[in-house]
Amino acid sequence: MTAPSSVGLSSEARNLHWLLSNLVEEVPGILSVAVVSSDGLLLLSSDDSRNDEARVAGSGTGTGTGKRTGPRGSAADLATVVSGIGSLTVGASKLMDYGPVKHTMVAMDEGSLFVMSVSDGSLLGVHGSADCDMSVIAYHMALFVGRAGHVLTPELRSELRQSLENESTGSPR
């Protein structure tokens, strides 16, 4: 897995791409990663081929082998799930009056999903394999959030979103 090309981006955006690539390559069991804005838009993904699949209507399972590799195999689907879980847990937190949500873990028979707040409502979502070490993934997500949270400004979120839109239309950055 590799992050999308970071050519033509600011140093902060390139740094986030590098951090995301490092997270995926260094932590065993991570299948895909998405950084999502507070309004549910995909900002950054671990695999640009999944971004491409997300733009094709009816992308199916993604691999053509019938074996799922993530939420229908696309970064946009992972972003949708992460955004929905983030919204649900924020609502639950408000109802229970226990303060802001820090992270959410969902363990399933054939995989795991982790959602962690980054900054200003942005979320980091990780889809892990069934045999992943949940504590290791959570630890590395916290490191990513600590390193990325302070640089994920509104300007940088806009730049990342624009770069994804440019990739989908083939426009130069």
Secondary structure as GFF3:
##gff-version 3
##sequence-region A 1 173
A	DSSP	alpha_helix	11	26	.	.	.	ID=ss1
A	DSSP	beta_strand	30	36	.	.	.	ID=ss2
A	DSSP	beta_strand	42	45	.	.	.	ID=ss3
A	DSSP	alpha_helix	48	55	.	.	.	ID=ss4
A	DSSP	alpha_helix	75	96	.	.	.	ID=ss5
A	DSSP	beta_strand	103	108	.	.	.	ID=ss6
A	DSSP	beta_strand	111	117	.	.	.	ID=ss7
A	DSSP	beta_strand	123	128	.	.	.	ID=ss8
A	DSSP	alpha_helix	134	148	.	.	.	ID=ss9
A	DSSP	alpha_helix	154	169	.	.	.	ID=ss10
###
